[in-house]
Amino acid sequence: MKTPETSKLFTKVVDPQSGVPHYVLTERKTAYQQGFYFVNNSMSRDGRYLWFYAVPNPVYTTMDRNLGYVDFLSDEVVICHDVLFDDASPYVDPDTGDVYYAKGRKIYKREPKKDKMAEVVCTVNIPGYILKLATHLTMTSDKKHFFLDVNREDFGCMQGLVNIETGKFTEWTRSSHNTNHGQINPQNDSLGLCAYDSFSRMSDGSKVSIPYTDDGIYQRLWTVTSEGERKMYPAMHNYATHEWWSADGKKIYYCCDKQGIYGKNIETGEDIAILEGVDPWHAHCTKDETLFIYDEKKLERYGGKWYRGCPAALNFLNRRTGKSLVVVTEMPENGFTPDNQTAYHIDPHPRFSENEKYVIFSTTELGGCDLAVASVDELVALTK
């Protein structure tokens, strides 16, 4: 079986400034071939299948996308035109390579086989208007339920589990503010992580920001339980974004703009400083929490103003040795500006694969948006 390092589908790219190698999927079957959002793994544990977003026309702004996958056994790229989903991150079963995704009220499954088509797993039984079933599909340990953060915006948001055999939704909690980025705890099927986020009201278009408590605490980080309990966690520097669970289920890690990468131990209440003095955008770590990968915005142009499609960099931290390195010095904006933003979230969104052999991310180095991977072994060797 091939690997990204040996596959004819990938091209080795060496960063011109740092000298660090990575591998870009240059066998293009569609306009954008983009990595998943960093919350969700996209590679089977055995390394055979690597899924990605397939965008046939990035100018078409409905946010609907297809999926594609690399089969490293046959060394080919397959685009699944039968798959159509919006902005919710799909879930890849690490044992089978099957992918699950949401569209409307339905959850679908697609096997990584050319002779298969997407099939409906269940229709979620929730009455009333629904904008989105889930920001990210994450599965319970018994593989019978998905955690949903049902987005109804003006009508309130609900969090809970859906039984994928019956479509029955069990509501845990409800929130009046927009609540998204839901993720089931990897060790506790009765605990979920979610986030307050800003949104525009559908009724009048007015912008609603993430609220503060009466004593000035930024209300980003929340956990919810099957018993209906909700808890908000204060963050370092009173700011948090782009959060994820540690593999042991005890910590919430998050990024803090212009400050660093931090964590909160939900059992002890301890604040954890992973890396300070950096400006992380999205981040992820290995299961033992010793290796971290993070991207950062490069906003030197346009007065430091952020825009979708802005330049970005990718960085690696080896906590075992205390050393770090730049993986990609700059992924360019390729014509996007604050007045001409891309409709798609082509941020790097780096994540370690389930088998922790690779960092998977998106890159704009070759002029569009491409799927890329970096070898963890190579990164570790460079930070000894």
Stockholm file with secondary structure:
# STOCKHOLM 1.0

chainA/1-384         MKTPETSKLFTKVVDPQSGVPHYVLTERKTAYQQGFYFVNNSMSRDGRYLWFYAVPNPVYTTMDRNLGYVDFLSDEVVICHDVLFDDASPYVDPDTGDVYYAKGRKIYKREPKKDKMAEVVCTVNIPGYILKLATHLTMTSDKKHFFLDVNREDFGCMQGLVNIETGKFTEWTRSSHNTNHGQINPQNDSLGLCAYDSFSRMSDGSKVSIPYTDDGIYQRLWTVTSEGERKMYPAMHNYATHEWWSADGKKIYYCCDKQGIYGKNIETGEDIAILEGVDPWHAHCTKDETLFIYDEKKLERYGGKWYRGCPAALNFLNRRTGKSLVVVTEMPENGFTPDNQTAYHIDPHPRFSENEKYVIFSTTELGGCDLAVASVDELVALTK
#=GR chainA/1-384 SS CCCTTTCTTEEEEECTTTCCEEEEECCCSSSEEECCCTTSCCBCTTSSEEEEEEESCTTCCSCCEEEEEEETTTTEEEEEEEEEECSSBCEECTTTCCEEEEETTEEEEECSCTTCCCEEEEECBCCSCCSBSCSBCEECTTSSEEEEEEBCGGGCEEEEEEETTTCBEEEEEEESSCEEEEEEETTEEEEEEEEECCEECTTTCCEECCCBCTTCCBCCEEEEETTSCEEEECCGGGCCEEEEECTTSSEEEEEETTTEEEEEETTTCCEEEEEESCCCSSEEECTTSCEEEEEEECCTTGGGCCCTTCCEEEEEEETTTTEEEEEEEEECCTTCBTTBCCSSCCSCCCEECTTSSEEEEEECTTSSBEEEEEEHHHHHHTTC
#=GC SS_cons         CCCTTTCTTEEEEECTTTCCEEEEECCCSSSEEECCCTTSCCBCTTSSEEEEEEESCTTCCSCCEEEEEEETTTTEEEEEEEEEECSSBCEECTTTCCEEEEETTEEEEECSCTTCCCEEEEECBCCSCCSBSCSBCEECTTSSEEEEEEBCGGGCEEEEEEETTTCBEEEEEEESSCEEEEEEETTEEEEEEEEECCEECTTTCCEECCCBCTTCCBCCEEEEETTSCEEEECCGGGCCEEEEECTTSSEEEEEETTTEEEEEETTTCCEEEEEESCCCSSEEECTTSCEEEEEEECCTTGGGCCCTTCCEEEEEEETTTTEEEEEEEEECCTTCBTTBCCSSCCSCCCEECTTSSEEEEEECTTSSBEEEEEEHHHHHHTTC
//
